[in-house]
Amino acid sequence: MRISSRVPGDAPAARKPAPRPRPEPVPAPEIHWNYTGEGGPARWGALRPEFGLCARGQRQSPIDIRGGIAVDLEEIVFDYRPAGFAVLDNGHTVQVNVGPGNVIAVGGRRYELQQFHFHRPSEERIDGRQSEMVAHLVHRDPEGRLAVVAVLLQRGEEQPVVQSVWNNLPLEKHDEARASGAIDLAQLLPADRGYYTYMGSLTTPPCTEGVLWIVMRQPVAVSQEQIDIFARLYPMNARPVQPSSGRLIKQSR
């Protein structure tokens, strides 16, 4: 027989409630890089580990091009020819993917054009001055080295290559529209092929360094209407200038 130790009249001992399951932590929403707000340029380096160079790199672009050394720079050979193209609105800019066969030769290397895209206003400055827009023509050599040709765009007459791009804009962001015709990028180049050159980086994450920059000195005209069309899509998509950190800048005499 079991003898109870409970005194008559005592209330039965209260049972402890079962522990409630802890809610699963809700992951913080991923912040995508952008040109304003929480994902703006000042925070690019902290958004992802692979974006670290955006914050700690020593040869970042764009820069304010000042104090260039005037020398006899070699002529850049532009072997551009009409090619098929597709226009992509990638959420950061209008990018034009170009068919094979457009090549530049400089420094004993040949680089093939991969794509070109636009920024407003121009990312690079010349003695503190910005242009209305800039086109960046991104080239790659067989070893993966990059060379970017920057063509400054200023208000003036209508530009035929830019108009061909605008005529084929996709209707939705992140969509690509393939054009039925060809594009002749030789028409986008200035008549004067003088240029500035320095070593820098991509101007968007992951801000990869070791990029050869070739900034054409003579701007190319675009119409106010063409500027306005891009501004409706991207009012401002330019990274602020970065420290030049004593880099050598050369310019054509």
Phi, psi and omega per residue, in radians:
M1 nan 2.361 -3.135
R2 -1.630 2.228 3.139
I3 -1.660 2.159 -3.141
S4 -1.380 2.431 3.096
S5 -1.582 -0.024 -3.102
R6 -1.344 2.290 3.098
V7 -1.329 2.375 3.129
P8 -0.946 2.347 3.133
G9 1.721 -0.336 3.111
D10 -1.208 2.473 3.059
A11 -1.306 2.554 3.093
P12 -1.101 2.558 -3.114
A13 -1.055 2.371 -3.141
A14 -1.260 2.426 3.092
R15 -1.480 2.441 3.095
K16 -1.268 2.344 3.122
P17 -1.135 2.553 3.113
A18 -1.121 2.417 -3.131
P19 -1.084 2.406 3.123
R20 -1.358 2.461 3.107
P21 -1.131 2.410 3.134
R22 -1.302 2.402 3.121
P23 -1.174 2.516 3.091
E24 -1.138 2.387 3.120
P25 -1.099 2.428 3.121
V26 -1.534 2.094 -3.125
P27 -1.122 2.510 3.111
A28 -1.161 2.454 3.136
P29 -1.098 2.442 -3.141
E30 -1.204 2.332 3.108
I31 -1.657 2.138 3.132
H32 -1.559 2.560 -3.132
W33 -1.192 2.575 -3.096
N34 -2.710 -2.933 3.123
Y35 -1.877 -0.073 3.100
T36 -2.491 2.937 3.014
G37 1.226 -2.709 -3.049
E38 -1.089 -0.487 3.137
G39 -1.699 0.310 -3.072
G40 -1.241 2.994 -3.030
P41 -0.938 -0.599 -3.123
A42 -1.129 -0.341 -3.094
R43 -1.948 0.034 -3.083
W44 -0.931 -0.789 -3.061
G45 -1.111 -0.351 -3.113
A46 -1.710 -0.125 -3.047
L47 -1.290 -0.644 3.138
R48 -2.587 2.603 3.113
P49 -1.000 -0.637 -3.100
E50 -1.283 -0.106 3.075
F51 -1.673 0.171 -3.003
G52 -0.984 -0.618 -3.115
L53 -1.089 -0.429 3.119
C54 -1.032 -0.477 -3.122
A55 -1.778 -0.680 -3.015
R56 -1.857 -0.046 -3.117
G57 -1.118 2.629 -3.119
Q58 -1.864 -0.124 3.139
R59 -2.299 1.082 -3.076
Q60 -1.621 2.715 3.104
S61 -2.159 2.721 0.074
P62 -1.464 2.993 3.067
I63 -2.300 2.870 2.960
D64 -1.506 1.963 -3.046
I65 -1.393 1.873 3.138
R66 -2.379 2.644 2.995
G67 1.101 0.559 3.106
G68 -1.166 2.585 3.100
I69 -1.485 2.100 -3.119
A70 -1.407 2.038 -3.110
V71 -2.450 3.007 3.082
D72 -1.468 1.538 3.133
L73 -1.307 2.569 3.090
E74 -1.148 2.628 3.107
E75 -1.258 2.374 3.042
I76 -1.440 2.235 3.097
V77 -1.567 1.962 3.088
F78 -1.698 1.862 3.070
D79 -1.773 1.278 -3.131
Y80 -1.776 2.450 3.120
R81 -2.526 2.750 -3.128
P82 -0.974 2.395 -3.104
A83 -2.582 2.735 3.045
G84 -1.182 2.756 -3.090
F85 -2.672 2.813 3.048
A86 -2.361 2.522 -3.082
V87 -1.894 2.188 -3.115
L88 -2.075 2.227 2.940
D89 -1.651 1.766 -2.987
N90 -1.583 0.159 3.137
G91 1.592 -0.173 3.101
H92 -2.174 -0.420 -3.125
T93 -2.924 3.097 2.959
V94 -1.660 2.097 -3.093
Q95 -2.024 2.418 3.141
V96 -2.000 2.014 3.086
N97 -1.586 2.172 -2.958
V98 -1.948 2.504 3.094
G99 -1.129 2.898 -3.065
P100 -1.180 2.805 3.022
G101 1.961 -0.100 3.100
N102 -1.725 2.045 -2.958
V103 -2.349 2.556 2.911
I104 -2.079 2.686 3.073
A105 -2.202 2.195 3.127
V106 -2.747 2.486 3.103
G107 1.068 0.523 -3.141
G108 1.315 0.182 -3.139
R109 -2.173 2.654 3.070
R110 -1.953 2.257 -3.131
Y111 -2.104 2.340 3.119
E112 -1.732 2.395 3.136
L113 -1.156 2.272 3.093
Q114 -1.724 -0.821 -3.095
Q115 -2.919 2.871 2.936
F116 -2.382 2.731 -3.069
H117 -2.643 3.089 -2.983
F118 -2.197 2.633 3.005
H119 -2.291 2.565 3.074
R120 -2.388 2.159 -0.158
P121 -1.242 -3.008 3.101
S122 -1.062 2.473 3.117
E123 -1.307 -0.803 3.140
E124 -1.343 2.597 3.056
R125 -2.078 2.591 3.063
I126 -1.999 1.924 -3.071
D127 0.898 0.737 3.063
G128 1.530 -0.136 -3.058
R129 -1.721 2.385 3.046
Q130 -1.816 2.675 2.994
S131 -1.681 2.949 -3.139
E132 -1.017 -0.746 -3.123
M133 -2.637 3.079 3.027
V134 -2.608 2.550 2.986
A135 -1.869 2.248 3.084
H136 -1.856 2.050 3.141
L137 -1.777 1.946 -2.973
V138 -1.700 2.131 -3.117
H139 -2.087 2.704 3.129
R140 -2.401 2.432 3.076
D141 -1.651 3.023 -3.079
P142 -1.053 -0.399 3.116
E143 -1.552 0.015 3.107
G144 1.618 0.041 3.103
R145 -1.289 2.527 -3.055
L146 -1.871 2.498 2.990
A147 -2.343 2.211 -3.118
V148 -2.006 2.176 3.044
V149 -1.701 2.155 3.129
A150 -1.805 2.148 3.084
V151 -1.948 1.958 -3.138
L152 -1.263 2.431 -3.102
L153 -2.075 2.186 3.130
Q154 -2.228 2.784 -3.043
R155 -1.097 2.330 3.125
G156 3.137 -2.240 -3.127
E157 -1.452 2.863 3.115
E158 -1.132 2.451 -3.103
Q159 -1.833 2.131 -3.012
P160 -1.150 -0.660 3.141
V161 -1.176 -0.780 3.108
V162 -1.050 -0.720 -3.139
Q163 -1.137 -0.640 3.077
S164 -1.072 -0.655 3.100
V165 -1.170 -0.841 -3.108
W166 -1.087 -0.614 3.139
N167 -1.107 -0.368 -3.068
N168 -2.014 0.413 3.104
L169 -1.083 2.390 3.054
P170 -1.221 2.737 -3.099
L171 -1.392 -0.328 -3.103
E172 -2.251 2.612 3.018
K173 -1.121 2.568 -3.129
H174 1.210 0.195 3.022
D175 -1.777 2.752 3.094
E176 -2.147 2.328 3.116
A177 -1.988 2.105 3.128
R178 -1.518 2.231 -3.125
A179 -1.398 2.630 3.141
S180 -1.434 -0.426 -3.106
G181 -1.796 -2.849 3.133
A182 -1.997 2.860 3.108
I183 -2.170 2.411 -3.110
D184 -1.951 1.724 -3.035
L185 -1.262 -0.234 3.049
A186 -1.050 -0.461 3.138
Q187 -1.310 -0.194 3.130
L188 -1.577 -0.206 -3.065
L189 -1.499 2.550 3.075
P190 -1.234 2.765 3.119
A191 -1.153 -0.686 3.097
D192 -1.525 2.068 -3.060
R193 -1.640 0.298 3.021
G194 -1.110 2.654 -3.028
Y195 -2.706 2.867 2.928
Y196 -1.809 2.654 3.085
T197 -2.552 2.513 3.102
Y198 -2.821 2.939 3.084
M199 -1.702 2.301 -3.102
G200 -2.602 -2.418 -3.029
S201 -2.500 3.007 2.880
L202 -1.138 2.579 -3.105
T203 -1.658 0.135 3.056
T204 -2.274 2.722 3.107
P205 -0.952 2.415 0.253
P206 -1.559 0.261 3.063
C207 1.056 0.673 -3.127
T208 -0.970 2.325 -3.141
E209 -1.657 3.124 -3.096
G210 1.429 0.390 -3.117
V211 -1.656 2.257 3.039
L212 -1.417 2.100 3.131
W213 -1.793 2.341 3.088
I214 -2.225 1.861 -3.082
V215 -1.847 1.976 -3.129
M216 -1.163 2.348 -3.063
R217 -1.298 -0.647 -3.089
Q218 -1.547 2.159 3.109
P219 -1.238 2.857 3.061
V220 -2.004 2.461 -3.081
A221 -1.405 2.444 2.925
V222 -2.289 2.680 -3.098
S223 -1.388 2.802 3.080
Q224 -1.073 -0.651 3.112
E225 -1.092 -0.699 3.121
Q226 -1.160 -0.680 3.072
I227 -1.101 -0.750 -3.107
D228 -1.118 -0.630 3.141
I229 -1.099 -0.802 3.134
F230 -1.163 -0.677 -3.117
A231 -1.089 -0.505 3.084
R232 -1.161 -0.568 3.130
L233 -1.480 -0.783 -3.063
Y234 -2.436 1.576 -3.131
P235 -1.045 -0.599 3.125
M236 -2.674 2.089 3.091
N237 -2.490 0.888 -3.119
A238 -2.056 2.252 3.031
R239 -1.262 2.451 3.081
P240 -1.078 2.722 3.125
V241 -1.127 2.588 -3.097
Q242 -1.894 2.792 3.123
P243 -1.060 2.412 3.124
S244 -1.329 -0.396 3.028
S245 0.920 0.688 3.047
G246 1.265 0.257 -3.128
R247 -1.174 2.559 3.088
L248 -1.319 2.242 3.033
I249 -2.047 2.228 3.101
K250 -1.971 2.615 3.114
Q251 -2.428 2.633 3.112
S252 -1.141 2.497 3.059
R253 -1.406 nan nan
